[in-house]
Amino acid sequence: MVSNLISERADRQQNVRQEIARSSSGEQRIIGPFIHVNYTEMDTHEGKAYLSEREAFLLPETFDMNANLDSFAKYRGIYQARLYKANTQLQGQFDLRPLRHLHLGNVKSISLVVGIRDSRGLLKLNEMTIGDQPISVIPGTDVAQFTQGFHTPLNFEQLDIAQPLAFDLNFLLQGMGQLQVTPIGKTTTVELSSEWPHPSFTGDYLPISSDISDAGFTAQWASNNFSSNITQLFQRCMADSSACYELERRQMGVDLIDPVDHYLKSHRAVNYSLLVITLVFASFFLLELFQARMMHPIQYGFVGLALALFYLLLISLSEHTGFNWAYVISALASTGLLSIYVGGMLKNSQHGVVFGASLLLLYGLLFGLLLAESYALLMGTLLCFAILSLVMVLTRNVDWYERSQRMRPSGHDDIKNDDTPVRSEPKGLYQNQDENESDAS
């Protein structure tokens, strides 16, 4: 039940994040810039000539992206979502020579397009230039495959086909958690940085270099058309929208994750609950064994409920105080309760203190397991082996048959050595009968 509660609260947090994304902006992906050309071409069919409308797309020769992500949190109740504002700069140049077969009279429109997954995140458009000339942009892309973003019309008559066309685009982009970019150039370099110290690099490409510290991170990516096959994938996507899934996978980027996910840590703590409960019940069994004292199932039930309540306290407190403080408070509360209960149950306060100290040590070891993600399995296995070894050593000289018979009720002792049952008569029966006869006489 506690595990289901943790899953329910984690799902609720994810739903809140999606609600915040719907009301602000979600995860972002940048694809572009690229040049989109609409033109007409003369075709002949069965001896008849007619004009056909065509589309052409031109990707940049070089594409360089630089973005600095300034992260912040948005809250809704006790839940939060990690957002960022990215100062983004896109630079590079186009080789226009593939357009030399086009004629001015055939070109209907030509524009430079940048696709953005969620255009609500375009908070500010800074200085933008193409060919060292300032430009203004228009919302939307006029491309069916990437509807959100911006574009700017180009004057085909003024373009120098023989010379590279340089671009420099700057804007402020807001997103939630993740920022990805498509390596759109035949040669692509990407550099992302942030003061957030917990990045998770995503996409088909890992950074070629990265520097992560408490002060933040910096990461660089590099690719070319031979490794990304971006030109073929892009043309295939533009020709058939159903074939864009391969282009969608060609991403490089980062996700600003929250390492203090108390729901994940609570799930991991519950995974070790069987170990804790088994050890506590085993210690109770040893107390029964060495003290020859029977414990009632209700007492086992109360102890089990107290152990389960530890995990309920942990998840409820962690939503307000953080996981570490919640763990300390829950461990102290559970240990104190069980220490008092065991001391009263055994009528020995010192035994209760020893039991509480042992349980507190066990909670400390469990906390170490939760922190040591890479060595959790190894440490857990060694802990189980050590405890099993201790129990086996302590009980190596125990005569289990003798202990069982000693703890058996006294009514089972009236058995002769030759296994012949002895009929037990109530004491005083014949004595009372003689006394009655004497009174009668």
For each residue, the residues with C-beta under 8 A, 3 or more apart:
1: 4 5
2: 5 6 270 308 311 312 315
3: 6 7 267 270
4: 1 7 8
5: 1 2 8 9 312 315
6: 2 3 9 10 263 266 267 270 315
7: 3 4 10 11 267
8: 4 5 11 12
9: 5 6 12 13 263 315 319
10: 6 7 13 14 263 264 267
11: 7 8 14 15
12: 8 9 15 16 79
13: 9 10 16 17 79 263
14: 10 11 17 18
15: 11 12 18 19
16: 12 13 19 20 76 77 79 81
17: 13 14 20 21 79 81 176
18: 14 15 21 22
19: 15 16 22 23 76
20: 16 17 23 24 74 76 81 83 176
21: 17 18 24 25 26 27 81 176
22: 18 19 26
23: 19 20
24: 20 21 74 83 120 121 174 176
25: 21 28 83 118 120 121 174 175 176
26: 21 22 117 118 175 176
27: 21 117 118 175 176 177 178 179 180
28: 25 86 116 117 118 121 173 174 175 176 178 179 180
29: 115 116 117 179 180 181 182 251 253
30: 65 88 90 114 115 116 117 173 179 180 181 182
31: 34 114 115 146 181 182 184
32: 90 113 114 115 146 149 182 184
33: 60 90 92 112 113 114 167 169 184
34: 31 57 58 59 60 112 113 184 234
35: 57 58 94 110 111 112 113 154
36: 55 56 57 110 111 112 113 141 142 143 151
37: 55 56 57 58 99 102 107 109 110
38: 53 54 55 107 108 109 110
39: 53 54 55 56 102 106 107 108
40: 51 52 53 54 106 108
41: 51 52 54 106
42: 49 50 51 52
43: 49 50 51 52
44: 47 48 49 50
45: 48 50
46:
47: 44
48: 44 45
49: 42 43 44
50: 42 43 44 45
51: 40 41 42 43
52: 40 41 42 43
53: 38 39 40 108
54: 38 39 40 41
55: 36 37 38 39 238
56: 36 37 39 99 102
57: 34 35 36 37 234 235 238
58: 34 35 37 94 96 98 99
59: 34 184 185 186 230 231 234
60: 33 34 63 92 93 94 167 184 185 186
61: 92 93 94 95 164 185 186 187
62: 92 93 185 186 187 188
63: 60 90 91 92 183 184 185 187 188 189
64: 90 91 92 185 188 189 190
65: 30 88 89 90 91 181 188 189 190 191
66: 88 89 91 190 191 192
67: 86 87 88 89 173 179 191 192 193
68: 86 87 192 193 194
69: 84 85 86 179 192 193 194 196 254 256
70: 84 85 86 87 194 195
71: 82 83 84 194 195 196 256
72: 82 83 84 85
73: 80 81 82 83
74: 20 24 80 81 83
75: 78 79 80
76: 16 19 20 79 80 81
77: 16
78: 75 319 320
79: 12 13 16 17 75 76
80: 73 74 75 76
81: 16 17 20 21 73 74 76 176 177
82: 71 72 73 176 177 196 256 257 258
83: 20 24 25 71 72 73 74 174 175 176 177
84: 69 70 71 72 174 175 176 177 179 194 196 256
85: 69 70 72 123 172 173 174
86: 28 67 68 69 70 172 173 174 175 179
87: 67 68 70 170 172
88: 30 65 66 67 170 171 172 173
89: 65 66 67 168 169 170
90: 30 32 33 63 64 65 114 167 168 169 170
91: 63 64 65 66 166 167 168 169
92: 33 60 61 62 63 64 166 167 185
93: 60 61 62 164 165 166 167
94: 35 58 60 61 164 165 167
95: 61 98 164
96: 58 99 100 159 160 161 162 163 164 165
97: 100 161 162
98: 58 95 101
99: 37 56 58 96 102 159 161
100: 96 97 161
101: 98
102: 37 39 56 99 106 107 156
103: 106 107
104: 107 156 157
105:
106: 39 40 41 102 103
107: 37 38 39 102 103 104 110 156
108: 38 39 40 53
109: 37 38 153
110: 35 36 37 38 107 153 154 156 159
111: 35 36 142 151 152 153 154
112: 33 34 35 36 130 151 152 154 167
113: 32 33 34 35 36 141 142 143 146 149 150 151
114: 30 31 32 33 90 141 149 150 151 169
115: 29 30 31 32 141 143 146 148 149
116: 28 29 30 119 121 122 148 149 150 173
117: 26 27 28 29 30 148
118: 25 26 27 28 121 148 175
119: 116 122 139 148 149 150
120: 24 25 174
121: 24 25 28 116 118 173 174 175
122: 116 119 125 150 171 172 173
123: 85 172 173 174
124: 171 172
125: 122 128 137 150 170 171 172
126: 170 171 172
127: 134 168 170
128: 125 134 135 136 137 152 168 169 170 171
129: 132 133 134 135 167 168
130: 112 133 135 152 154 165 166 167 168
131: 165 166 167
132: 129 166
133: 129 130
134: 127 128 129
135: 128 129 130 152
136: 128 152
137: 125 128 150 151 152
138: 150 151 152 153
139: 119 150
140: 147 148 149 150 151
141: 36 113 114 115 146 147 148 149 150 151
142: 36 111 113 151
143: 36 113 115 146 147 238
144: 147 241
145: 237 238 241 244
146: 31 32 113 115 141 143 149
147: 140 141 143 144
148: 115 116 117 118 119 140 141
149: 32 113 114 115 116 119 140 141 146
150: 113 114 116 119 122 125 137 138 139 140 141
151: 36 111 112 113 114 137 138 140 141 142
152: 111 112 128 130 135 136 137 138
153: 109 110 111 138
154: 35 110 111 112 130 159
155: 158 159
156: 102 104 107 110 159
157: 104
158: 155
159: 96 99 110 154 155 156 165
160: 96 163 165
161: 96 97 99 100
162: 96 97
163: 96 160
164: 61 93 94 95 96
165: 93 94 96 130 131 159 160
166: 91 92 93 130 131 132
167: 33 60 90 91 92 93 94 112 129 130 131
168: 89 90 91 127 128 129 130
169: 33 89 90 91 114 128
170: 87 88 89 90 125 126 127 128
171: 88 122 124 125 126 128
172: 85 86 87 88 122 123 124 125 126
173: 28 30 67 85 86 88 116 121 122 123 179
174: 24 25 28 83 84 85 86 120 121 123
175: 25 26 27 28 83 84 86 118 121 178 179
176: 17 20 21 24 25 26 27 28 81 82 83 84
177: 27 81 82 83 84 255 256 257
178: 27 28 175 202 253 254 255 256
179: 27 28 29 30 67 69 84 86 173 175 192 253 254
180: 27 28 29 30 202 203 251 252 253
181: 29 30 31 65 190 251 252 253
182: 29 30 31 32 230 247 250 251
183: 63 188 190 205 221 223 228 230 250 252
184: 31 32 33 34 59 60 63 188 230 234
185: 59 60 61 62 63 64 92 188 230
186: 59 60 61 62 224 225 230 231
187: 61 62 63 223 224 225
188: 62 63 64 65 183 184 185 221 222 223 224 228 230
189: 63 64 65 220 221 222
190: 64 65 66 181 183 220 221 222 252
191: 65 66 67 218 219 220 221
192: 66 67 68 69 179 218 219 253 254
193: 67 68 69 216 217 218 219
194: 68 69 70 71 84 199 216 217 254 256
195: 70 71 215 216
196: 69 71 82 84 199 216 217 256
197: 212 213 214 215 216 217
198: 256 257 258 259
199: 194 196 210 212 217 219 254 255 256 257
200: 254 255 256 257
201: 206 207 210 219 253 254 255
202: 178 180 251 253 254 255
203: 180 250 251 252 253
204: 249 250 251 252
205: 183 221 223 251 252
206: 201 221
207: 201 210 219 220 221 252
208: 220 221 222
209: 219 220
210: 199 201 207 217 218 219 220
211: 217 218 219
212: 197 199 217
213: 197 216 217
214: 197
215: 195 197
216: 193 194 195 196 197 213
217: 193 194 196 197 199 210 211 212 213 254
218: 191 192 193 210 211
219: 191 192 193 199 201 207 209 210 211 254
220: 189 190 191 207 208 209 210
221: 183 188 189 190 191 205 206 207 208 252
222: 188 189 190 208
223: 183 187 188 205 227 228 230 252
224: 186 187 188 227 228
225: 186 187 228 229 230 231
226: 229
227: 223 224
228: 183 188 223 224 225 233 250
229: 225 226 232 233 250
230: 59 182 183 184 185 186 188 223 225 233 234 247 250
231: 59 186 225 234 235
232: 229 235 236
233: 228 229 230 236 237 246 247 250
234: 34 57 59 184 230 231 237 238 247
235: 57 231 232 238 239
236: 232 233 239 240 243 246 247
237: 145 233 234 240 241 243 244 246 247
238: 55 57 143 145 234 235
239: 235 236 243
240: 236 237 243 244
241: 144 145 237 244
242: 245
243: 236 237 239 240 246
244: 145 237 240 241 247 248
245: 242 248 249
246: 233 236 237 243 249 250
247: 182 230 233 234 236 237 244 250
248: 244 245 251
249: 204 245 246
250: 182 183 203 204 228 229 230 233 246 247
251: 29 180 181 182 202 203 204 205 248
252: 180 181 183 190 203 204 205 207 221 223
253: 29 178 179 180 181 192 201 202 203
254: 69 178 179 192 194 199 200 201 202 217 219
255: 177 178 199 200 201 202
256: 69 71 82 84 177 178 194 196 198 199 200
257: 82 177 198 199 200
258: 82 198 261
259: 198
260: 322 323
261: 258 264 265
262: 265 266 315 318 319 322 323 326
263: 6 9 10 13 266 267 315
264: 10 261 267 268
265: 261 262 268 269 318 323 370
266: 6 262 263 269 270 311 314 315 318 323
267: 3 6 7 10 263 264 270 271
268: 264 265 271 272 370 376
269: 265 266 272 273 311 314 327 366 370
270: 2 3 6 266 267 273 311
271: 267 268
272: 268 269 275 276 366 369 370 380
273: 269 270 276 277 307 308 311
274: 277 278
275: 272 278 279 366 380 383 384
276: 272 273 279 280 307 362 363 366
277: 273 274 280 281 304 307
278: 274 275 281 282
279: 275 276 282 283 362 387
280: 276 277 283 284 303 307 338 359 362
281: 277 278 284 285 300 303 304
282: 278 279 285 286 391
283: 279 280 286 287 355 358
284: 280 281 287 288 295 300 303
285: 281 282 288 289
286: 282 283 289 290 391 394 395
287: 283 284 290 291 293 295 346 351
288: 284 285 291 292 293 294 295 407
289: 285 286 292 395 398 403
290: 286 287
291: 287 288 346
292: 288 289 403 406 407
293: 287 288 346
294: 288 407
295: 284 287 288 299 300 345
296: 299 300
297: 300 301
298: 301 302
299: 295 296 302 303 345
300: 281 284 295 296 297 303 304
301: 297 298 304 305
302: 298 299 305 306 341
303: 280 281 284 299 300 306 307 338 341 342
304: 277 281 300 301 307 308
305: 301 302 308 309
306: 302 303 309 310 334 337 338 341
307: 273 276 277 280 303 304 310 334 338
308: 2 273 304 305 311 312
309: 305 306 312 313 334
310: 306 307 313 314 330 331 333 334 363
311: 2 266 269 270 273 308 314 315 330
312: 2 5 308 309 315 316
313: 309 310 316 317 326 329 330 333 334
314: 266 269 310 311 317 318 323 326 327 330
315: 2 5 6 9 262 263 266 311 312 318 319 326
316: 312 313 319 320 326
317: 313 314 320 321 325 326 329 330
318: 262 265 266 314 315 321 322 323 326 327
319: 9 78 262 315 316
320: 78 316 317 326
321: 317 318 325 326 329
322: 260 262 318 325 326
323: 260 262 265 266 314 318 326 327
324: 327 328
325: 317 321 322 328 329
326: 262 313 314 315 316 317 318 320 321 322 323 329 330
327: 269 314 318 323 324 330 331 363 367
328: 324 325 331 332
329: 313 317 321 325 326 332 333
330: 310 311 313 314 317 326 327 333 334
331: 310 327 328 334 335 360 363 364 367
332: 328 329 335 336 360
333: 310 313 329 330 336 337
334: 306 307 309 310 313 330 331 337 338 359 363
335: 331 332 338 339 356 359 360 363
336: 332 333 339 340 356
337: 306 333 334 340 341
338: 280 303 306 307 334 335 341 342 355 356 359
339: 335 336 342 343 352 353 355 356 359
340: 336 337 343 344 352
341: 302 303 306 337 338 344 345 352
342: 303 338 339 345 346 351 352 355 356
343: 339 340 346 348 349 350 351 352 353 355
344: 340 341 347 352
345: 295 299 341 342
346: 287 291 293 342 343 351 352
347: 344
348: 343 351 352
349: 343 352 353
350: 343 353 354
351: 287 342 343 346 348 354 355
352: 339 340 341 342 343 344 346 348 349 355 356
353: 339 343 349 350 356 357
354: 350 351 357 358
355: 283 338 339 342 343 351 352 358 359
356: 335 336 338 339 342 352 353 359 360
357: 353 354 360 361
358: 283 354 355 361 362
359: 280 334 335 338 339 355 356 362 363
360: 331 332 335 356 357 363 364
361: 357 358 364 365
362: 276 279 280 358 359 365 366
363: 276 310 327 331 334 335 359 360 366 367
364: 331 360 361 367 368
365: 361 362 368 369 383
366: 269 272 275 276 362 363 369 370
367: 327 331 363 364 370 371
368: 364 365 371 372 379
369: 272 365 366 372 376 379 380 383
370: 265 268 269 272 366 367 376
371: 367 368
372: 368 369 375 376 379
373: 376
374:
375: 372 378 379
376: 268 369 370 372 373 379 380
377: 380 381
378: 375 381 382
379: 368 369 372 375 376 382 383
380: 272 275 369 376 377 383 384
381: 377 378 384 385
382: 378 379 385 386
383: 275 365 369 379 380 386 387
384: 275 380 381 387 388
385: 381 382 388 389
386: 382 383 389 390
387: 279 383 384 390 391
388: 384 385 391 392
389: 385 386 392 393
390: 386 387 393 394
391: 282 286 387 388 394 395
392: 388 389 395 396
393: 389 390 396
394: 286 390 391
395: 286 289 391 392 398
396: 392 393
397:
398: 289 395 403
399: 402 403
400: 403 404
401: 404 405
402: 399 405 406
403: 289 292 398 399 400 406 407
404: 400 401 407 408
405: 401 402 408
406: 292 402 403
407: 288 292 294 403 404
408: 404 405 412 413
409: 412
410: 413
411: 414
412: 408 409 415
413: 408 410
414: 411 421 422 424
415: 412 419 421 422
416: 419 420 421 422
417:
418:
419: 415 416
420: 416
421: 414 415 416
422: 414 415 416
423:
424: 414
425: 429
426: 429
427:
428: 431 432
429: 425 426 432 433
430: 433 434
431: 428 434 435
432: 428 429 435 436
433: 429 430 436 437
434: 430 431 437 438
435: 431 432 438 439
436: 432 433 439 440
437: 433 434 440 441
438: 434 435 441
439: 435 436
440: 436 437
441: 437 438
